[in-house]
Amino acid sequence: MSEKTLRVTIDRDDCISCGACWNTCPEFFEENPDDGFSQVVEAYRIGGDPAVGEAPTELADCVRDAAAGCPVEVIHVEVSP
């Protein structure tokens, strides 16, 4: 059985910079020091894009919890093919 990863997208334009995601899952999410919005930590970004990342299996629960806790629902999680 192959391990599935999660593709995560953050609608950064609609982020309210509340900190819920990076407090829930700091291994994957962080605050951008320039604009204060949420972003994917560099190690998990896809193509260097701070709004798109791929979460490994061991962070799946953490990432899902962060997405569920986002008050403006700007974090989208889907299973990568």
Secondary structure, 3 states (H helix, E strand, C coil): CCCCCEEEEECHHHCCCCCHHHHHCCCCEEECCCCCCEEECHHHEECCEEEEEEECHHHHHHHHHHHHCCCCCCEEEEECC
